[in-house]
Amino acid sequence: AYFIVRPFVTAVLASFILAYAFYPLVNWLNKRIPSRGWCAAIVSHLLVLVLVVPIVFLIDDAASEARFLYLTAKQKITTGNLLSIDCTTDSTSALCGLSETTKGFLGSPDVNIYLQDAIGKGTSFVITKTSDILLGLPVIILQVAVTVFLLFYLFKDGPMFIAAIKRLLPLTKLIETKRKVVHR
């Protein structure tokens, strides 16, 4: 049974933690809406909107920013103008000198080959990681679905679930036995 449940341990633990953290919200909502099932569904869907949707937008923004950063870095390395300083012929500032030195260094064929190789390796790394994320997307979606499914039933039937666990665990009998021994 463990090997069947092992891929979902993270989702199960996350659902227990989220259910514990947001159970007061379900109780508060249950005072206004008499159906425990509706309260559980509302809070479960609200958690999906609050937790999952911003993560999707953050990932999308990070991907577009990474692409922009890659293209900008490639252009600056290719042109040798890393500092983006406009130096006129009569300018003698330290930044202009540094910019010219950088352009001369990046203009060297050996350095340019190494930088192009590094950019190529960076691009292949990004492509590999992106494909790994895309291939892992079904697993992530399944994990979120399991979490939401468990959250719904933990919100809906949480008190019955805890009562059943208390009945199954021998801790109450053990505590009562220790109390009798201590009081004698």
Salt bridges, closest charged atoms under 4 A:
ASP117 OD2 - LYS121 NZ 3.51
ASP157 OD1 - LYS156 NZ 3.82
